[in-house]
Amino acid sequence: MELHNAADNLNLTSGSYTKSPFADVKPGKSCFQAVLWAVDKSIVFGYGNGYFGTYDSITREQMCAILLRTAQKSGMTLPQTVEAKNFTDSAAVSSWAQSAVTACAEAGIINGFPDGSFKPKSSIMNGELTTMIYRFLNLL
């Protein structure tokens, strides 16, 4: 929802959505407008079976993909502000998320853990999510 709230700053105007293609995203839910905005902008996609997964947790690599897509859709290129990290578990990053994880690491949005890992398949914690979005929005 934070990215949706920053839509004007991202040059990704928000519409007023009234109909959902997802059975689990209904009008009246607090996430309704934000989910449909992100789907409309091709930032997120849902499961493809008529469900979005509204209350499902997301992984750390999925959040990197969301941030990279948001940057791309807003016409922004994530800057390379730090040297590329070689996470100890980089082989565990899904092929579809590799460029996003690399871009987020080089932009300083993610740092990984003290042991040198990234834990790409781990569910993202609220504090991690907030930090990533904060760092991302400060790049604008």
C-alpha positions, 0 to 999 in steps of 0.5 A: 500500500505504501507504493500505491500511496506514493503513486504521484511521486512515481509518475504512476497515477492511481485510478479509482477501481471499482471491479476486481478480477480476483475473488479474494480482492473485494471492494471495501477491503483496505487493500482493494485500490492498492492491489488493483493499482499494482495489477493495472501497472503490471507491478504484481500479477496474482496467481492467475487462477482468479486469486491474488493471495491478498493475505499471503506473505511475500518473499524477499526476492518477490519484494525486490521484483516488485520494487524493480518493476515499480522503478521501471514502470515509473521510468526510473533506473535504480542507481548503482550506489554500492558494489555488487554483493555476492550473497552466499546463497545467491544460487538460491535466488529464482532465475526470474528474480536475479536481476531484481535482487542484483539491482536492489543490492546495487542500489543499496535497498537491500544489504543481506544478513551478517552471515553474507546471505540474502535468504531470497525465499524467506518471507519478508518481515514488516521491518524489512519491508518498511526499510526496503520501501523507505530506501527505494522511495528515497532514491526518487 
